[in-house]
Amino acid sequence: MKTKLIFIIVALSFMSCIGDLDVTNKSAVSSKSMWKEEGDAKAAMYGLYNQFRSTFSYGYFTWGEYRTGLWGDGLTGQTSRDQVYQNQIPTNHYFSDWTELYTTINDANLIIKKVPIIHFNSENTKNEVLSNAYFVRAFCYYWIGRIWGDAPLLLEGYESDSQEGLYPQRTSAERIFEQIGNDIDKAYKLIPDGIVKNRASKTSIAMLKADYDLWMYKVRKSGDNYLQDANEKIQSVLANPAYGLENNYADIFNDQPNKEVIFEWTFVQGEFTSSETENYLVPSQYVTTKYINNPIQTGSHQQWCFFTPSFKSFLTAIQADQRAKMTFSTFYDPDKEQTFQWINKFKGHWINNTRVFDSNILVYRYADAVLFDAEIKLAKNNIQGAINALNQIANRAYGIDNFYSNLTTFEDVKKAIVNERKKEFAAEGKLWWDFIRLGVVFEENPYLAGRQHETNVLLWPVSQNSINKNPELKQTEGFNK
């Protein structure tokens, strides 16, 4: 495994930039020399996941959560963060750049292009490599389609800067989403059976498909067949005995093998430990020495962001909710005469008086499936079925059976689903998409109140740098003022 990782890292070190997308590609020399045998293909797959993890290590939270209205400054702030929190995003914002996403897509495209001509000792291994490439490509385009809408659709791997198509136009969001569905279906058909949590599996692909299907049904209004397919995929997940809810909410985040995690990006000391979560803790230099990691969770980075006061109050409103103390903590440092606060999820480990941010980022877990199930049942007007699903989450959280026994209407259940997702997944990089899918984004975010009629207000602008490089690209309407 380590040898293969070294191989792919060396291969990826030959780089150049392609057109407006700044797609980092392998040179023609390294490309021709590496696609020879089964081991090369597997090494390329591992390299793809390294790039995949890097691409989302910061953007996952910025794109997926910070626009919700639930976040603000930590001990200090940054203008670029305020622009996201307040949904006033300029065209030169760092995260308006899609370079890393298209770099990941290019790696997947090369695997899809090259692997079919390589001889494999096992057809299952070949299918696994191809399935993972389709899974990653679908995942990236799913985020691109929701972040930017219309976007370049690149399906051929670029190997040199002399290839055609280096200055693509934006393809319609409709076509982007069609391709996402096709790729997920291919990934699902190809993947061998088995349980793996840091690469594609039958279950993680089913979760991505259900997520996508619900978006297509509820946001893009694409028809009842998507709701039915989402239900089939979620039922397959819920019926799998290898997965379930952990009894103790905190155990989900201790980086030990557990039955709740379905798909995660793995962070390993000495390999890759950098992510947005490094900004969730308290800089150690601000804290009295005796309180460092006892109990104040400290790190070497500035605390740039934290929950808003109103969201903190919401999370702690029910004293019995075991999720609150796992989500964040506060402590008054009497020597500094200051109250510190920090997020406990993804805090890594304290090793030799140094914070190592090696917590895995959880993308899909069993609680997602349960709450998707509630959402699907509600969409089918199965009120009691949706309540039953909600009660599974509530029972773990509050230790109370039939917590939601008093709900009777569609709107009551919808509000409960929104609230439980906010409590269950705070700081996990998905609430922005939840708010849009559940139709509450303009209600939940005070910075978006009354802005429903602004053109593409829920999208991001395209990086002005990309537009300057490629005259074929046009700015998203609403950001071209």
Secondary structure, DSSP 8 states (H G I E B T S, - for coil): -HHHHHHHHHHHTSEEEETTTTEEEE-HHHHHHH-SSHHHHHHHHHHHHHHHHHHHHHHHHHHHTTTSS-EEESSS--HHHHHHHTT---TT-GGG--HHHHHHHHHHHHHHHHGGGS--S-HHHHHHHHHHHHHHHHHHHHHHHHHHSSB----S---STTSS-SS---B-HHHHHHHHHHHHHHHHHH--S---SSS--HHHHHHHHHHHHHHHHHTS---HHHHHHHHHHHHHHHT-TT----SSGGGGGSSS--SSEEEEE--BTTTB---GGGGSSEEGGGS-GGGBTTTB-EESS---EEE-HHHHHHHTSSTT-HHHHHHEEEEEETTTTEEEEEE-TT--EEETTEEE----EEEEEHHHHHHHHHHHHHHTT-HHHHHHHHHHHHHHHHS-TTTTTT--SHHHHHHHHHHHHHHHSTTSS-HHHHHHHTT-HHHH-GGGTT-TTSTTTTS----HHHHHH-TT----TTS--
